[in-house]
Amino acid sequence: MSLLETAYAQTTYKIASYGKTQEAFSYLLLANNAISVNDTINEKIIDLVIPSLADSIIERKKQHHKVGGLGWFIHAFGGLNWRAIATKKEKFVGTIVAQSRSGEEQFTEYDVNFDLNFHLPKYLNRVFTAYDLQGKIKRQDITTKHKTDYKAPPFVRDTNNIDIRNYRLHCELTPMRNFRPQLNYQFYPTLPGGGGLKGHPNFENDNPSVGFYGVFCLDCNHTCHPEIHPYEWMWWLKCNDKDSSTVKEWHVGIFHESSNRQKKWSINPMTGTICLPFAFKVGQPETVIEIEHRVMNQFVEDGLSKAGFAAAAIKPNANQWLTLEGEGGFSTKIELRFVNTINTEGLKYWLSGLNYDAESKVVSGYLYYAVSVMDLYTCKIRFK
């Protein structure tokens, strides 16, 4: 055993299954530019991610602007509000076709927005549901001269000839004011004039594929168009057409909606889990999982234990050797390395869903982490 191995903490996991590597996991072995040029493959990889929140159940079906008594009045008498489509928060995976953000804060609102199109049928079909509901309400937006034509796509569709460009999902959040400058440089563009996605080092791509998790709703302050509002988990795999490497760099963030619009839909502390998929060839240099904590505020030390998450998992205060053991004496190692360690009970890690494909000599599985933080936590995780 090397000096490095003796200096690290040790954790052992048993391989759970020995089947053929699942198709979506096998895509993780591709060069990043091969993923970037194929939105469907990119979305299939990102769809492997599984987010959750302790407060995922939606108990209040409608939310409205909180501007003194005016917000309640336009909600009660004008029907101007957000209306939840389901009683549980949902995941959507698509490709960004538009982005926008506020030029200035209006009351407590400062929106960082993305519009998605969908190449995976399950999300496209789910968005059909929202457009059908919007079509039944037939609300016109009083703030614009444009009139929505409810007799045309996306409200009327030929299921044999679907143009996915007609089916956008608007994803919206107001991140915490004090952290917007940090987010702008370390996570995604947030500041007015702060540039677009292609110029941001975490994307370098105008139209990246991403995942969002939050409340699926209709925004009936306007035309009742479909939204994820707020999105509370966001994640993506960084890749662009010029990147021929196979290092997989994930960016992940959890957020509390910091405006006062959806107090019953986004409740801090933010406590939940997310898992990231990985796949690697056995026999190559040891795989490294490198975790860099980025923008964050106060962790909740008893939040994970109260939610029943990750009682015996790995804390982010020491590097680890993760040994994967299987049948017939099979064994391989992963180095779990923290760029910046934190001594907290509010952030923990573990591996799960491990599979060894002996024919192709590929190990695949998930890195899970659980987090409990007051308002936001973002990180960069590299598999190399």
C-alpha angles and dihedrals in degrees: 000000000000125000089249091055093049090050093054127075113251129226125176128207129187120229106247102199142011106206133125113293110266114250096244092049091050089059088067088072091062124099111263094245090057088056094044095057093051113061093185093056090044092052092047090055093047090047089064088072113098117202127186139176130203089230097047094131114092111218098172113060096197136040130184144188114286104217102140111280092331094078093054092044096054089044096050099038105022101037090232104152147096115274122202114230094200137022094237131057114254143211123235126183121192146126122276113245098167139015133191141165137189120276090215140355114278110200097313097331125109109155128205103193139186131182118212136203119197132228095174112082096220093062094039090053091048091054089051086066092057094048090049090054091047089051091054092052094045095193119174121213108247092199096065138054091225115101119208113236105220092185093065135063133325088034093045115039142177103220090206093056111038120171103202091201088075092061109069123164115207113217116197140180140159105215120203112290096226093054100045095097091051092047090050092061102029106034119010139331112287108149127087107261090011094131134245136283097273091060094046115098093224093058115017085182131096094211111031123170113243144172128230132187123193145086115339104212149145118253101222093173081085126011098327089256117172120268146165097227116195107012107203101178121043127175141164143170112240111233137139137180094263098048109099095170125109096217107122113218117189126191117200133177137178118200143186114218101247100194118085095242102096106029092150094046100050116038125175141252091066105223123172150101137256131185129208122203124231138180130182140169115251114233096040120103112302114285116247125205106199118192124194119187110215129167114011146137132203119339118219105234097202096033097098095045091050090051092047095242127147103339095174101026130125119281120218094242101091139031116251143204108221112202117201112202128189146161122316094022094300112164136164135166138228122195112221106202129182117208089200119015124216126194102219140127088213096080126049139163140205142159125244143163093041117182130180117203101198094188094058094025091232126146116201134176147114136290107211127195130185121203138185113187133152100240117341147000127179130180145173116228121189127193108200 
